[in-house]
Amino acid sequence: MNSTYRAAGVDIKAGEETVDKIKDLVKATHNKNVLTGIGHFGSFFELDTEKYKRPVMVSSVDGVGTKLKIAFVMDKHDTVGQDLVNHCVNDIAVCGADPLYFMDYLAFGKLIPTKAEAIIAGFAKACSENGVALVGGETAEMPGLYDENEYDMSGTIVGVVEKDQIIDGSNVKEGDILIGFPSTGLHTNGYSLARKVLFEKFTVNQKFPEIESTLGDLLLAVHKSYLNEIRYLKSNYNIHGFSHITGGGIIGNTKRVVPNNLKIEMDWNSWELPFVFKLIMETGEIDIEEMRQVFNLGIGLIAITDPENADRITSDPKVNNSIQIGKIGK
């Protein structure tokens, strides 16, 4: 018997077909700073050094977690790529950085070009919406490590910020106000608990009187990018700190930008818990403290500023649905 790579589960032609399918999607995200296309061993991005006096590069890497399991069950793959890009963009935007370029890693049990194309179309869509170049990536076929119908992904974002404009929470002080901005749902965190609780009782096709979509679509709601809100707030208000609410909840993430001698005083009743979180909590009989540690509870971004700015921001029509949700105490 003659052994081949394809017989072992790796289809080189499928990889080549995937590259052909995504070339135009990727190229559409490029700008004058991107010096290469698909096919080189590395990606080249020229930094406009005349735009900055003391540029500091800011980078972050992340994944989508077990939200992918929902995509597998629903056979819907055009949103999780958007999740990944937006999550990464938020992580550096809250530091004051402008995102420049994104790179992805995809690993399949079996590479199906149309599925890979749908995922990468999601990357490209979110990159275009955020003004980010999708400069490269890696697609691997790994039979035996992943099930044939499964895949995993990670992404790396790189951005830049002027050194004296870094936002790191060092200016946060007692009396500052926490302003919350709504999430679109779970974003990309807490899915292991949500899946365990919800799918013991419901299927992805379950519908509820409170929502128009199915449970699956509700759980696949795209992780929101807050780049536009962050840029507007930076340009018009004195922001002392930003917090992107991911794994660890509101307190776990916000304390990263609050000095150790200060504390976060939340008003947990200042906003209504969105339906999806009520459903998880009630179905799983989960304690509210556990919910607060695991989920964003409907708040995806927090800006910290002084009381005067806080009142102006929450009444600013260009900052939709922002609410004061707490303050910084001693």
N, C-alpha and C positions, 0 to 999 in steps of 0.2 A: 504494500500500500504506500502510495506517495503522499506524504504529509505536506500541507500547504498552510500558509498564514490564514487564508480564508476558512479552511476547514477547522482551524483552531479558534475561529470566531472573530477574526479581524478582517474587515473588508476594505482594502485600500481604495478600490474604485468608489465605494460609498463615500470615503473621505474626500476624494477628488471631486465627486459630484456635489458634495456639500460646499466645498470652496467655490465652485462655479456658481452655485445658487446664491451665495451670500455676498459676492463681490460688489454688486451694485448697492446693496443695503449698507455695507460698510463704507464704501466710497462716498455715499451721500452725506455722511457725518463729518467728512474731512474739511479742513480749511487750509489756508496758506501756510500754516505752521507745520502741517504734516508733510514730511519729505519722502515718504515711501508708501507703497501700497501693499497688498497681501502677497506673501511669498518670500520675503526676506527673512533672515534669521533673527533680526531685531527690528524694532520700530523706532523711527526717528521723528522727534518733535522739536522744532526750533522755538526756543523761548524768546519772546520779544523783550530783550533786556532794557530797551530804551523806555519801556513803560513803567519800570520799577527802579527805585534807588537801591533798596536792600531786599531783594526778593528772597522769600523763604519758601521752599517746596514743602507741601503738605500732602501726605498720602494716607490711604486707608485700604484695608482689604476685608472682605466679608463674604457671606454666603446667604442663602435663602432659608436654610434649615428645613424642617419637615413640612413646611408649606408645600414643598414639591410633591408630597404624597397626595395632596388634594388635586394637583395638576395631573398626576398619573391616573387617578381614579376617573377624573372627568375627561381625560385625553384632551386637555386644553393647555397649550404650551406657549401662547403668545403674550402672557402677562407676567410670568415669573422673571423674564429677562428685564422687564421694566422695573419690577420690584428691586432687583439687585442693583441696577444703576442708580435708582433714586435713593436707596438706602446709603450707598457709598457717597453719593453727592452730598446728602445731608450731613454725613459724618465729618466732612471737611469744611462744608459751608458754615457750620456752627463755630468753626475756629476762625472764621473771617476770610477763608480762602475762596478764590474763584477756581472752579474745576476746569482742568485743561483737557485731559484725555483719560480714557478708560480701556482696560484690557480684561478679557474674560478667560476662564478655564472651564471647559465642559468635558465631563467624563460619562460615557454611555456604556451600558451593558451590551447593547447592539445599536450601532449607528444607523439611524433611519434619516436620510437627508431631509425629507420634508419636515420631520419633527425638529431637527437641528435648525432648519431655516426659520421655523416659527419662533423658536427661542431667540435666535439672533436678530430676528425682526423686532422682537421686544427690546433687545439691547439698543438697536439702532434708533427705534422710536424715542426711547427715553434719552438717549444721547443727543439726538437732534433737539428735543424739547428743552434740554438743559444747556445746549450750546457746547457740548462736549464731543471730542473726536474719538471714535472707536478705532484705535490705531492697530490693534492686533489681538490675538488670542490663541488658545490651544484647544483643539478638539481631540479627545482620546477615546478609543474603543477598548473596553477592558472586560471582556467576557470572564465570568468566574468571580469577579469582584462585585459586579452589579448584576441585578436581574435584567433580562432582556428588555423589559419595558420601563426600566428605571435609569435615571441619570443623576448626577450631582453637578453643582456649579459653584464657582467663586468668581469674584471680580476685584480688581484693583483700580482705584481712582488716584489720579495725581493732579494737584492743583498748586496755586501759588498765592501768597499773601505778602504785602509789604510788611516788613518786620515790625514797624511801629503801629500797625493796624491789626495785629494778632488779637483775637478775642479769647481769653483764657480764664475769665472769671476773677482775675486779680483785683478788679475794681469793684466787685460785688461788696456791698456794705449793709449794715443793719438798717432796716426800714425799706429796703428795696422791695419792689413788687414783682411777683411772678405772673407773667401773662401767658396763657395757654392758647394754642392753636389746634383746631380739631384734626384728628386722624381720620383716615378713611376706613378704619377697622383695626384688625390685629396688626396690620403692616407685615412684618416678617418675624414676629416673636410670639412665643407662647403656644405654638401649634402642637407640640407634643401633648400638652395638657388638654388643649381644646379638642384635638382628635380623639383622645382617650375618652373624654366625657361625652362628646356629642355623637360619636359614631357607635357608641354602645346602644343608642336609642334611635338615631335618625340616619338617613342616607343622604348623599350629596344632592339628591333630587327633592328632598323635603321642602315644602313651602309652608310659610307661616302667614297668618293674617296681617301681621305687623309690617311685612316687607313684600316687595314685588318679586324679587329674585329668589332663586333657589338657595339652599344652604351652601351648596358648593360655590356658587357665584359670589355669595356674601363673603365666604372665607378667602376667595381669590381676589377680592378687591385690591387694586394696585396700591402699593406703598407710595404715599404722596411725597413728591419732591417739594421742599420748602425753600428752594433757592431764590425764587422771586420775592417771597416774603422777607427772607433774610437780607437780601440786597436792598430792598426798600427801607427796611428798618435801620440798617447800617447807615444809609445815606441821609436819613431824615431825623433820626433820634439817637440819643446817647445810650447805647445798649451796653450793659456791664457784663453780660454773659448770655450764652445760648445753650440749650440742652436738647439734644435729639433723643427722644424717648424710645429706647429699644429694649433689649433684654435686661431685666432688673427693675423695670417700671420707672415711675416718675421720680421717686426719691433716689433710687439707686443710680440713675443717670444724672440727675440734677446736682447731686452732692459732689460730682466731679468738678464742677465749676463754682463751688461755694467754699470759701476759706474755712479751715477746720475750726476756727473759734466762733463760727456762726452756725445757725441751724435753720432748717426749712420748716416753715409753719404753713401747712396746707389747709385750705378750705375745701374739703372733699365734697361739700354740698353745693359748690358754686356752679356746677354743670351737671346735666342729666346723663346718667350712664347710658351709652348707646345700646340698642337692642341686642347686638351680638354678645356683648359682655354680660348682660342680664341673663341671656339664654345659657351661656356657659356656667355662670355662677349658680343659677337655679337648678339646671339639669344635673350638675355634678355636686350640688350642695357644698360649694367651695366657700370657705371663710373669706370675708372681705379683705383681711390682711394678706392672705395668700394671693388674691386677685391683684392687689396693689403691688406686690412684689414681682408678679409674672407679666402682667399686661400693661399696655399704655392707657387703658380705660377711656379711650376717646380723645386723649391729648397726645399729639405726635411731636410737638415742638413747644419749648418754653423759652421766652425771652425774659431776661431780668434787667430791670431798670428802676430809676427813682420814681416816687409817686407822681410827680408832675408829668413826666413823660408817659407813665402808665395810663393816666387819665386821657391824655391826648391820643395815645395809640388805640385804646379801646373805643374811642369815638371817631376815629379816622375811617372814612368810608372806603379807603383803599386797602385797609387791613380787615378783611372780612372775618366775622365771627370770632374775633379775639376776645378773651375774657380774663379778668383778674381772678386768679385761682389760689393765691397765697402770698406770703411775704417772707422776708429774711429776718430772723430774730437773733437774739444774742444767746 
